[in-house]
Amino acid sequence: MSETVDWGPIRELARRVSTTGARLALTTEAKALLRRTASEVGISDSEAESALATEEGALSLLREESQRIREGSHRLMDALHRMYQHKDKGDFGSAREEMRGVLKVEVVPHYRALAQGQLDDMPDEP
């Protein structure tokens, strides 16, 4: 994936809503942010639009987006750590399996692209 993602604004909104109890105001800007982030984390346009019809739905959408970003990041980082351990031992088959494991479950396109890039760039042997 060539474009960079900037999840700072959605993380800030989620933090503000969850930790300070601030209300999720469905402003034009907030809806645009939630729509953009939905597509970046593998949520369909129709699902996002449906969620944005109500404040409760938008809040659920925000939570789902935040969860996908957080869990996908942890999943990828953990797999990368294990992949490098395997590579350091010369076990490239197990290293590849770590990235394949991510690809089996990951829904966030950015994380999928990173895992696929690691897999594509991995040599067959040390």
N, C-alpha and C positions, 0 to 999 in steps of 0.2 A: 504494500500500500504506500503510495508515494506521498500522499497528503498527511500532514501531521494533524493530530487531534488536540484540541484544547479543552480538557474537561475541568479546568479550574472553575469556570463559572457555574457549572452544574454541581460540582462538589461544594462550592460555597453556598449555593442555594439550599442544597440538601442539609448542610451543616446548620445553616441559619434556621431552617424549618424544624429540624429534629432536636437541636440542642437548646435553642432559645425559645422554642414554641411559637415562633413567628408564623403568621398565617401565610399560606401560599396564595398570593394574589395573582389571579389569572390575567395579567397584563398582556399586551401585545408582545412585549419583549420576553416575558416568561414563557408564553406559549411557543414563541419562535425557538427559544432555547430548548424547551422540552421536545419539540418536533425534531430539531436538528440532532439532538442527542439520541433520540429514539432510533433514528436511522443509523447512527454511528454505533449503536450497541445491538443491532439486529432485531429491533422491534419494527413491525410493519407500519406503513403510513396509516393504514386503516385502523389498526389497533391504537395508534397514538391519537388519531383524530377522535376516535370513540372515547378514549380516556379524557381528552381535553374538553369534553362536553360538560363535565361537572368538576367542581373543586375537589371532591373526593376521588374522582377518577384521576385527575391530574396529580394528586398527592400519591396515589398508588403508582402512577407512571414514574414519578420522581424517585420513589423508593426502589422500583424495579431497575431503573437506569443506574442508580447509585450502586445497587447490589451487583449488577452485571459488571460494572467497571471494577469494583473492589474485588469481587471473587475471581474475575478473569485475570486481573493483575497478579493476585496471589497464586493462582494456578500456574500461570506462565512463569513467574519468578521461581516458584518451587521446582518446576520441571526444568528450567534452565540450570538451576543449581545442580540438580541431579545429573542432567545431561553433561555438564562440564566435569563432574566427578567421574562419570563413565568414560568420557573422552580422555581424561588424564590417565586413566588405567588402560587405555587402548581399546576399550570396549565400545566400538562405534555402533554396533548393532543395538545395544541397550540405550546408547545415547539417542539414536534415531527413534527408538520406541517411546522415549520420553516426549518427544515432539509429536509423534503420532497419537499418543494418549491425549495430549492437549487438543489436537485437531478433532478427535472423536467426540469431545464434549463441548468445546468452546463455541459460543454463538456470536461473540463480539468480533466483527470483521477485522479490526485493527490487530487484536491479539492473534487471530487466526493467521493473518498475513505475517506477523512476526515469527510465529511457530513454523509456518511453511518456509519462510526465508531461511531459518536455521536448518531446517531439514534439507532444503535445496543446496545450501552451501556446505553441507557436511561431506567430507571425503569418505570414500568407502573404507579406507584404511588409514592408520596413523601415518 
